[in-house]
Amino acid sequence: MSISNEIARMLIAMLDETGRAEIQRNELAEQLGCVPSQINYVISSRFTPENGYTVESRRGGGGYIKITRINYSAKEQMLMHIINSIGDSIGEQSARAIVINLNHSEILSAEKAKLIIAALNDNCYKSVPVEYRGRIRAAVFKQMLLASR
């Protein structure tokens, strides 16, 4: 088993007990025999809002990292499913279709839907090289959906 998988396994085991894991990065790194940056990598790549977690950290001598599992309502579960399905890149028409469906399902208000559609419009990305537009649009779209919860 890779060290990244071992770190994730340990954190998930802690989360399974209480829905929350509070760790000191240096202590966990020492316990697992890895560098602290490896723990940062696992947390930043696997314990994201899109995956259902919030992460809070405090730096300094008594610093800690607190990971909490988010409990979603049905609306939030739907949004998270959509966010996870967007992937790394999305076109304007696909994004627009998702927003329209969310508005028809009353998950997004008409006002929020209009704002999101405006922010994802191709005109916003004219100064961005074509090969990056879909990636940037996907990142903006995901953040807007997260903020709309």
N, C-alpha and C positions, 0 to 999 in steps of 0.2 A: 504494500500500500504506500502511495506517495505521501510525503510529509504534508502536502496541502490537503489531501483527503483526510489524513489523521487529525489535522487541526480542525477541519470542518466537522468531522465526526465527534470530536470532543465538545465543540461548541454546541452542536445540535443536541448532544446528550444533556448538557447543562440546560438548554432551552426546553427540552422535553419535561424536565422536572418542574420548573416554575414558570416557563414562558419568558424567562429573563436570564441572561448570563452576564455576570460582571467579572471582568478579568483584569489582571495587571499584565500587560503585554510582555514585559521583560521576564516575569516569573514563568509565564506559560512557555515562552521561548526557551528558557533554561530547562524547564521540565521536559520539553520535547526534543531538546538538542538542535534547535534551529535558530536562525537569526530573527530578531523582532520584525524586520521588514516582511518576512514571509507570512507572519500573522496578519500584518496590515493588508497584504495582497489578498489573502483568503477572505478577510472581512469585507474589503472593498469590492471583491468580485462575486462573492456568494451570499452576502448578507445585506442585500440592497432593498430599497422600498419595493422595487418591482418583484422581488422574491418574497415580500411579506415581512420585512424587518426594518426596524429603526436602529441606528447606531449613534451613540453619544460618547464623546470622549473628553477627558480632561488630562492635560499635560502636566508635567512636573513630577517631583519626587514621589508623591502619593497618587500619581495619575492612574486612571483606569479607563477601560473601554466597557461600555454597557450596551448589550444587544438585547432588544426586546422584540418578541414576535407580535405582529400587529393582528388584532382581531377585526376582521372586515365584516361590514354589513353586506347584504345581497348586492346593493348598488356598487359598493367598493370592490366586491369580488368580481363583478362584471367588468369594471374598469381595469382591474389588475389583469384579468384574462386578456383584455384587448391590448393593454400595454405590453404584455409578454408576447403577444402574437404579432406585434408591429415589426419586430426584427430590427436589423441595423439600418435599413433603408426603406423609404416608402415614397411613392409618387403622389402628386397632388390629387389626382382623381380618386385613388384608393383612400387617401386620408379624408377627403371630402365625403366619400360614401360612408365611412365609419362614423364621422361626426354627425351626418344626417340621420343615420340609424340610431345613434345615441340620443339625439334630440327627439326623434319619433318615439323612442322607448321611455322618454321623460327622465333619462339619466343625466342629460345635459339640458339646461335651459336654452331657450332661443338666443338669448344674449350671449351666453358662453359659447354656443355653437358658432355664432357669427364671428366672434373674436378669434376663435381657434381657426376657422376657415380662412379668415383674413391673414393670420400669422403664417399659414401653411401655403398661401398662394405663391405661384411661381414668380410673380413680380417681386416678392421679397428676397429672392435668391439670385437675381440677375447678375449681381457682382461676384457671385460664387462660381468657381469652375463647375461645369456641368457634372463632372464625375463625383462631386461632393454634395450636391444639392439634396439628393435623397437621404443621405446620412444625416445631414444637418436637420432636414425636415423631420426625420424620425426622432431625433433627440429632442427637438423643440416640442413636437407633438406629445411625446411621452411626459415631458415635464409639465406641459399644460394640463394633461389629463390628471397627473398626480396632484397638481395644485387645485384642480376643480373638485376634489373629493369633498 
